[in-house]
Amino acid sequence: MKKLSEAICILLLLALLAGCAGPLQDAAYKGDIRTMTKLIDDGADINESSSAGPALHYACYTCQLEAVKLLLGRGANVNAIGFNNWTAVHAAAWGGCNDVIRILIDKGAGIDPVDDRGYSPLAWAADRGNSSVKLLIEKGADPDIAINGLIKHKNNSAAKIVEQAAMRVRQGKTQIATNKDSSYAAVKSDVDDLPAIKTRPNKNSYAIVIGIEQYRQKLPKADFAVSDAKLVSEYLTKVMGFPEENIVTLTNEHASKSDFEKYFEKWLSNNAEKDSTIFIYYSGHGAPNTKTGDAYLVPYDGDPSFIEQTGYPLRKLYESLNKLPAKEIIVALDSCFSGAGGRSVLAKGARPLVMNLQSNMVLSKNMTVMSASAGDQISSTYDEKGHGLFTYFMLKGIKNEDVVKPDGFIKMDDLFGYIKPQVERIARKQYNNEQTPQLMGAKNN
């Protein structure tokens, strides 16, 4: 009887999709980007809902990733409600659309809403027996919510799938980070083992290393940001010759806006000399100012809805660094500033931006900036390695590619030449995403 009722439910859904769709929903269902773009440009209501839901739901049912990206980029409500009280994540989980699930969660979609049946997205993925079960659990879905809904309908076989998958995910984590700065399960990768090489100590090397994973405003987590920052600090001291006392490492609540101002604007100017090497690393969220197009780092106490008041502008960082009498300044940003997801955030109701990170930006001749992605892209994590994608290949390049000279000087062209194609390849291959690291300013040979 259970299978019969579920079959009727699915047939009803398919009938709704086929018979009640408006032009935009129909184009989204088919993944017809050209028609969708024209309809939206001509004024179609992107959030208008038919019986089965808005256009975003239709694209999610059939795993139309590019259609989902277009709709989210043009202002679709990621948590809109449709047929049977479903969200877009329900639809993507029902269809086993893993790439779609990732981008929805990156954009702030709720992961555990329950529909009229009492099913969460995880429950539907288990009911359908698709691979989204593992992904949703890894992304933080609550197995108990799914199991309770499934057992309520005597769907014990699907409940067992959730229970077993949750156990496998827990067993697959090598250890749980106990430091209060980090709540995710740590994954061991090759770059976590430092290389044997070590350059000569350079007492005039200074670094500020920042990793913000959890925010006071309960923004989406920037996974692995804290462990990335701590590992970068280890590379600086144990591989690149930076004195430990010359490195400031700021994580989570210790990386507030006032901390940014203190260390970027005062501490560096008090210490930097004409032959100094300065290294700045930031892992965490970026945000755009939707009025001016300026890019901001988001401190622990930052709020994207009041980014001018609570964020730290990249322009201000570069202005402070330009004043330093240093020999070499390197800035590495594992963040993005479009607001389109990944390691970037956006005020509620605002739209993602296409940003030119080099516009109106003046860098001194001794400064080089590497950023994880272009201004209209998402910066991804590399989950199986337990690091930000950009940071992983930056450290792997330092470890394996002979880019650090004996005096600690980094051959930036060589390092970036290694990072860029590797990041592009993994982003495209594993996440169906375009991520192109950027190199700006002076280039060292």
C-alpha positions as CSV (number, residue, x, y, z in Angstrom):
1,M,0.0,0.0,0.0
2,K,2.9,2.4,0.8
3,K,4.5,1.9,-2.6
4,L,1.1,2.5,-4.3
5,S,0.6,5.8,-2.4
6,E,4.1,6.9,-3.2
7,A,3.6,6.0,-6.9
8,I,0.4,8.1,-6.9
9,C,2.3,11.0,-5.3
10,I,5.0,10.8,-8.0
11,L,2.5,10.6,-10.8
12,L,0.7,13.6,-9.4
13,L,4.0,15.6,-9.3
14,L,4.8,14.7,-12.9
15,A,1.3,15.7,-14.0
16,L,1.7,19.0,-12.3
17,L,5.1,19.6,-13.9
18,A,3.8,18.7,-17.3
19,G,0.4,20.4,-17.2
20,C,0.6,23.5,-15.1
21,A,3.9,25.1,-16.1
22,G,4.1,28.7,-17.3
23,P,6.6,29.6,-20.0
24,L,9.5,30.3,-17.6
25,Q,8.9,27.1,-15.6
26,D,8.7,25.1,-18.8
27,A,12.0,26.6,-20.1
28,A,13.6,25.9,-16.7
29,Y,12.4,22.3,-16.7
30,K,14.0,21.8,-20.1
31,G,17.2,23.8,-19.3
32,D,16.5,26.2,-22.2
33,I,18.8,29.0,-21.1
34,R,18.2,31.2,-24.1
35,T,14.4,31.2,-23.6
36,M,14.8,31.7,-19.9
37,T,17.0,34.7,-20.3
38,K,14.7,36.3,-22.8
39,L,11.6,35.8,-20.6
40,I,13.4,37.2,-17.6
41,D,14.7,40.2,-19.6
42,D,11.2,40.8,-20.8
43,G,9.9,41.0,-17.3
44,A,8.8,37.5,-16.3
45,D,8.3,37.1,-12.6
46,I,11.2,34.8,-11.6
47,N,9.5,33.8,-8.4
48,E,6.0,33.3,-9.8
49,S,4.7,29.9,-8.7
50,S,2.5,27.4,-10.5
51,S,1.0,24.4,-8.7
52,A,4.3,22.6,-8.7
53,G,6.3,25.7,-7.6
54,P,8.4,28.5,-9.1
55,A,10.8,28.1,-12.0
56,L,13.7,27.2,-9.7
57,H,11.9,24.0,-8.6
58,Y,11.3,23.0,-12.2
59,A,15.0,23.3,-12.9
60,C,15.9,21.3,-9.8
61,Y,13.6,18.4,-10.6
62,T,15.5,17.8,-13.8
63,C,19.0,18.7,-12.6
64,Q,19.4,21.7,-14.9
65,L,22.4,23.2,-13.2
66,E,23.0,26.1,-15.5
67,A,19.3,27.0,-15.3
68,V,19.6,26.9,-11.5
69,K,22.6,29.2,-11.6
70,L,20.8,31.6,-13.9
71,L,17.7,31.8,-11.7
72,L,19.7,32.3,-8.5
73,G,21.8,34.9,-10.2
74,R,18.8,36.8,-11.2
75,G,17.1,36.8,-7.8
76,A,15.2,33.6,-7.4
77,N,14.1,32.8,-3.8
78,V,16.2,29.8,-2.8
79,N,13.8,28.9,0.0
80,A,10.5,29.3,-1.9
81,I,7.7,26.8,-1.3
82,G,6.0,24.8,-4.0
83,F,4.1,21.5,-4.4
84,N,3.5,19.5,-1.2
85,N,5.3,22.3,0.7
86,W,8.5,21.4,-1.1
87,T,11.6,23.6,-1.3
88,A,14.1,23.6,-4.2
89,V,16.3,21.3,-2.1
90,H,13.5,18.7,-1.9
91,A,13.2,18.8,-5.7
92,A,16.9,18.4,-6.2
93,A,17.1,15.6,-3.6
94,W,14.2,13.8,-5.2
95,G,16.0,13.9,-8.6
96,G,19.5,13.0,-7.1
97,C,20.9,16.3,-8.4
98,N,24.1,16.6,-6.3
99,D,25.6,19.6,-8.1
100,V,22.3,21.5,-7.8
101,I,22.1,20.6,-4.1
102,R,25.6,22.0,-3.5
103,I,24.8,25.4,-5.1
104,L,21.5,25.7,-3.3
105,I,23.1,25.1,0.1
106,D,25.9,27.5,-0.8
107,K,23.2,30.2,-1.5
108,G,21.7,29.7,1.9
109,A,18.9,27.1,1.3
110,G,17.6,25.3,4.4
111,I,18.8,21.7,4.4
112,D,16.2,20.1,6.7
113,P,12.7,21.6,5.9
114,V,9.9,19.0,6.0
115,D,7.1,18.9,3.5
116,D,3.4,18.1,4.0
117,R,4.3,14.4,4.2
118,G,6.8,15.0,7.0
119,Y,9.8,14.3,4.7
120,S,13.0,16.3,4.7
121,P,15.1,16.4,1.5
122,L,17.3,13.6,3.0
123,A,14.2,11.5,3.5
124,W,13.3,11.8,-0.2
125,A,16.8,11.0,-1.3
126,A,16.7,7.8,0.7
127,D,13.2,7.0,-0.5
128,R,14.5,7.3,-4.1
129,G,17.7,5.5,-3.3
130,N,20.0,8.0,-4.9
131,S,23.5,9.3,-4.0
132,S,22.2,12.5,-2.6
133,V,21.8,10.7,0.8
134,K,25.6,10.8,1.4
135,L,26.0,14.4,0.2
136,L,23.2,15.8,2.3
137,I,24.5,14.1,5.4
138,E,28.0,15.5,4.7
139,K,26.5,18.9,4.3
140,G,24.9,18.8,7.7
141,A,21.4,17.3,7.1
142,D,20.0,15.8,10.3
143,P,19.5,12.0,9.9
144,D,17.0,11.9,12.8
145,I,14.6,14.2,11.1
146,A,14.7,12.1,8.0
147,I,14.4,8.8,9.9
148,N,11.4,10.0,11.9
149,G,9.5,11.1,8.8
150,L,10.3,7.8,7.0
151,I,9.3,5.6,10.0
152,K,6.0,7.6,10.4
153,H,5.1,6.3,7.0
154,K,6.5,2.8,7.7
155,N,9.2,3.3,5.1
156,N,11.7,1.3,7.2
157,S,13.9,0.3,4.3
158,A,14.6,4.0,3.5
159,A,15.1,4.8,7.1
160,K,17.8,2.1,7.2
161,I,19.5,3.6,4.3
162,V,19.8,6.9,6.2
163,E,21.0,5.2,9.3
164,Q,23.7,3.3,7.5
165,A,24.8,6.3,5.4
166,A,25.1,8.4,8.6
167,M,27.3,5.8,10.2
168,R,29.5,5.5,7.1
169,V,30.0,9.3,7.0
170,R,30.9,9.4,10.7
171,Q,33.4,6.5,10.2
172,G,34.9,8.2,7.2
173,K,36.1,11.2,9.2
174,T,39.5,10.5,10.6
175,Q,39.1,12.6,13.7
176,I,36.9,15.3,15.2
177,A,38.6,18.7,15.7
178,T,38.4,19.4,19.4
179,N,39.6,23.0,19.2
180,K,36.6,25.4,19.9
181,D,37.5,27.3,16.7
182,S,36.6,24.3,14.5
183,S,33.6,22.1,14.6
184,Y,33.9,20.1,11.4
185,A,35.5,16.7,11.0
186,A,39.2,17.0,10.1
187,V,40.4,15.2,7.0
188,K,44.1,14.4,6.5
189,S,45.7,15.4,3.2
190,D,49.2,15.4,1.7
191,V,49.8,19.1,2.3
192,D,49.2,18.6,6.1
193,D,52.7,16.9,6.2
194,L,55.2,19.7,5.9
195,P,58.1,19.4,3.5
196,A,61.6,18.7,4.8
197,I,63.0,21.9,3.2
198,K,63.5,25.0,5.3
199,T,64.8,28.3,4.3
200,R,67.1,30.5,6.3
201,P,65.3,32.4,9.1
202,N,64.5,36.0,8.1
203,K,63.9,38.2,11.1
204,N,62.4,40.9,8.9
205,S,59.6,38.7,7.6
206,Y,56.1,39.5,9.0
207,A,52.7,37.9,8.4
208,I,49.1,38.3,9.2
209,V,47.1,35.1,8.8
210,I,43.3,35.1,9.1
211,G,40.8,32.2,9.1
212,I,37.1,32.8,9.9
213,E,34.9,29.8,9.7
214,Q,32.0,30.8,12.0
215,Y,30.5,34.2,12.2
216,R,28.7,36.1,14.9
217,Q,25.8,36.8,12.5
218,K,25.3,33.1,11.9
219,L,26.4,33.4,8.3
220,P,27.0,30.2,6.3
221,K,30.2,28.5,7.5
222,A,33.4,29.0,5.5
223,D,34.4,25.3,5.8
224,F,38.1,24.6,6.7
225,A,39.0,28.3,7.0
226,V,40.4,28.0,10.5
227,S,42.5,24.9,9.8
228,D,43.7,26.5,6.6
229,A,44.9,29.5,8.4
230,K,46.7,27.5,11.1
231,L,48.5,25.3,8.5
232,V,49.6,28.4,6.5
233,S,51.1,29.8,9.7
234,E,53.0,26.5,10.1
235,Y,54.3,26.7,6.5
236,L,55.5,30.2,7.1
237,T,57.4,29.3,10.3
238,K,58.7,25.8,9.5
239,V,59.2,26.1,5.8
240,M,59.6,29.7,4.7
241,G,61.8,31.1,7.5
242,F,59.3,33.5,9.2
243,P,60.0,33.9,12.9
244,E,57.1,32.7,15.0
245,E,56.9,35.9,17.0
246,N,56.5,37.8,13.7
247,I,53.2,36.0,12.7
248,V,49.8,37.1,13.9
249,T,47.2,34.3,13.4
250,L,43.6,35.5,13.9
251,T,40.7,33.0,13.9
252,N,36.9,33.3,14.4
253,E,36.0,35.6,17.3
254,H,39.6,36.8,17.4
255,A,39.3,38.3,13.9
256,S,36.9,41.1,14.5
257,K,36.9,44.4,12.5
258,S,38.8,46.1,15.2
259,D,41.5,43.3,15.0
260,F,41.7,43.9,11.2
261,E,42.3,47.7,11.9
262,K,44.8,47.1,14.7
263,Y,47.0,44.7,12.8
264,F,46.7,45.9,9.2
265,E,46.9,49.6,10.0
266,K,49.1,49.8,13.1
267,W,51.0,46.6,13.8
268,L,52.4,46.2,10.3
269,S,53.5,49.9,10.1
270,N,55.2,49.6,13.5
271,N,57.3,46.6,12.3
272,A,57.9,46.7,8.6
273,E,61.3,47.9,7.3
274,K,62.7,48.5,3.9
275,D,64.0,45.0,3.5
276,S,61.0,43.3,5.0
277,T,58.9,40.5,3.5
278,I,55.2,40.8,4.3
279,F,52.7,38.0,3.8
280,I,48.9,38.4,4.2
281,Y,46.6,35.4,4.0
282,Y,42.8,35.5,4.4
283,S,40.4,32.6,4.4
284,G,36.8,33.3,5.0
285,H,33.9,35.2,3.4
286,G,34.1,38.2,1.1
287,A,31.1,40.4,0.2
288,P,30.3,43.0,-2.4
289,N,28.9,46.5,-1.7
290,T,26.0,46.3,-4.1
291,K,25.8,50.1,-4.3
292,T,29.4,50.8,-5.1
293,G,30.8,47.5,-6.4
294,D,33.6,47.6,-3.8
295,A,34.9,44.3,-2.4
296,Y,35.0,43.7,1.4
297,L,36.5,41.1,3.7
298,V,33.9,40.0,6.2
299,P,35.3,40.0,9.8
300,Y,33.9,37.8,12.5
301,D,31.4,40.5,13.5
302,G,30.6,41.6,10.0
303,D,27.1,41.8,8.6
304,P,26.6,41.8,4.8
305,S,23.4,43.9,5.2
306,F,25.6,46.7,6.7
307,I,28.8,45.9,4.9
308,E,30.0,49.5,4.7
309,Q,29.9,49.8,8.5
310,T,30.9,46.3,9.5
311,G,33.2,45.0,6.7
312,Y,36.8,45.7,5.9
313,P,37.3,47.1,2.3
314,L,40.0,45.5,0.2
315,R,40.8,49.0,-1.0
316,K,41.6,50.0,2.6
317,L,43.8,47.0,3.0
318,Y,45.8,47.8,-0.1
319,E,46.1,51.5,0.8
320,S,47.6,50.4,4.2
321,L,50.0,48.0,2.5
322,N,51.1,50.5,-0.1
323,K,52.5,52.7,2.7
324,L,54.8,50.1,4.0
325,P,58.6,50.4,3.1
326,A,58.8,46.6,2.4
327,K,60.9,44.7,-0.1
328,E,58.1,42.3,-1.0
329,I,54.4,42.1,-0.1
330,I,52.3,39.1,-0.9
331,V,48.5,38.9,-0.4
332,A,46.7,35.6,-0.8
333,L,42.9,35.6,-0.6
334,D,41.0,32.4,-0.4
335,S,37.7,34.1,-0.7
336,C,35.3,35.5,-3.3
337,F,33.4,38.7,-3.6
338,S,30.5,38.1,-6.1
339,G,28.0,37.2,-3.4
340,A,27.0,34.2,-5.5
341,G,27.9,31.5,-2.9
342,G,31.0,29.6,-1.8
343,R,33.2,31.8,0.2
344,S,31.1,35.0,-0.3
345,V,28.0,36.3,1.3
346,L,25.3,38.8,0.3
347,A,22.7,40.9,2.0
348,K,19.3,39.4,2.0
349,G,17.4,40.4,-1.1
350,A,20.4,41.6,-3.0
351,R,21.7,40.1,-6.2
352,P,25.1,38.7,-7.0
353,L,27.5,40.9,-8.9
354,V,30.0,40.7,-11.7
355,M,33.0,42.4,-10.2
356,N,36.3,43.5,-11.6
357,L,38.7,43.0,-8.7
358,Q,41.4,45.1,-10.5
359,S,39.2,48.2,-11.2
360,N,40.3,51.3,-9.3
361,M,42.9,49.3,-7.4
362,V,46.3,50.7,-7.1
363,L,49.1,48.3,-6.0
364,S,52.6,49.4,-5.2
365,K,55.3,47.8,-7.4
366,N,56.4,45.6,-4.5
367,M,53.0,44.0,-4.0
368,T,51.4,40.9,-5.6
369,V,47.9,39.7,-4.9
370,M,46.6,36.2,-5.6
371,S,42.9,35.7,-5.3
372,A,41.0,32.4,-5.4
373,S,38.6,33.3,-8.2
374,A,37.5,35.9,-10.7
375,G,35.0,38.6,-9.6
376,D,31.9,36.8,-10.8
377,Q,32.8,33.3,-9.6
378,I,32.5,31.1,-6.5
379,S,35.5,30.0,-4.5
380,S,35.1,26.3,-3.6
381,T,36.4,24.1,-0.9
382,Y,38.2,20.8,-1.7
383,D,36.2,18.6,0.6
384,E,38.1,15.4,0.1
385,K,41.4,17.2,1.0
386,G,39.9,19.1,3.9
387,H,41.0,22.6,2.6
388,G,39.9,25.5,0.5
389,L,40.6,24.5,-3.1
390,F,42.9,27.5,-3.7
391,T,44.7,27.1,-0.4
392,Y,45.3,23.4,-1.0
393,F,47.1,24.0,-4.3
394,M,48.9,27.0,-2.9
395,L,50.4,24.8,-0.2
396,K,51.0,21.9,-2.6
397,G,52.8,24.3,-4.9
398,I,55.0,25.5,-2.1
399,K,55.7,21.9,-1.0
400,N,56.3,20.3,-4.3
401,E,57.1,22.8,-7.0
402,D,60.4,24.4,-5.9
403,V,58.9,27.9,-5.8
404,V,60.6,29.0,-2.5
405,K,64.1,30.3,-2.8
406,P,66.7,29.6,0.0
407,D,66.2,33.2,1.4
408,G,62.4,32.6,1.7
409,F,61.6,34.7,-1.4
410,I,58.7,33.2,-3.4
411,K,58.8,32.9,-7.1
412,M,55.2,34.1,-7.6
413,D,55.0,33.5,-11.4
414,D,56.0,29.9,-10.8
415,L,53.6,29.4,-7.9
416,F,50.7,31.0,-9.6
417,G,51.5,29.1,-12.8
418,Y,51.0,25.9,-10.8
419,I,47.9,27.0,-8.8
420,K,45.8,28.3,-11.7
421,P,45.4,25.2,-13.9
422,Q,45.0,22.9,-11.0
423,V,42.2,24.9,-9.4
424,E,40.5,25.3,-12.7
425,R,40.7,21.5,-13.4
426,I,39.3,20.4,-10.1
427,A,36.6,23.0,-9.9
428,R,35.4,22.0,-13.4
429,K,35.8,18.3,-12.9
430,Q,34.4,17.8,-9.4
431,Y,32.0,20.7,-9.0
432,N,31.0,21.6,-12.6
433,N,32.0,25.1,-11.6
434,E,34.3,27.7,-13.2
435,Q,37.0,29.0,-10.8
436,T,39.9,30.9,-12.2
437,P,42.5,32.3,-9.7
438,Q,43.7,35.8,-10.4
439,L,47.2,37.3,-10.1
440,M,47.4,41.1,-9.8
441,G,50.2,43.6,-9.4
442,A,53.9,43.1,-9.6
443,K,55.2,39.8,-10.8
444,N,58.4,38.3,-9.4
445,N,60.8,36.4,-11.6
